[in-house]
Amino acid sequence: MDILQIVALGIISTSLIIILKSLRPEFTIYISILTGILIFYLLIPKFVQVINLLQDLSNRADLNIEYFSTLLKIIGVAYIVEFGSQLCRDAGENSIALKIEMAGKLSILVLALPIVLGLVDLILKVLP
């Protein structure tokens, strides 16, 4: 049922934006931002479920907790960057959205380096 709330919120917000676009266009970006925040708020329980499931799998597989926390950081950066860049696009600022995405990709690369280095070390240990 959560998805029905999110879709209803999106339809209502879009309708408000369409109505306000001709009357008070400066308020449309605020409605867009508020809608995005409310949708994230509604999704928090789903994120918690996914994190708990990943943590359980990590414990079962006896994975290094550092890799797990890095993976969660990467996922968080990806979602935040997507949210921010879409808000910029909604406001008509495509060039800023592209720069946010570039910064996000670089951040993800930096976060992933320890995992890549650990994988390379593992491969070098296996090879004679």
Secondary structure as GFF3:
##gff-version 3
##sequence-region A 1 128
A	DSSP	alpha_helix	2	23	.	.	.	ID=ss1
A	DSSP	three_ten_helix	25	27	.	.	.	ID=ss2
A	DSSP	alpha_helix	28	60	.	.	.	ID=ss3
A	DSSP	alpha_helix	65	90	.	.	.	ID=ss4
A	DSSP	alpha_helix	94	126	.	.	.	ID=ss5
###
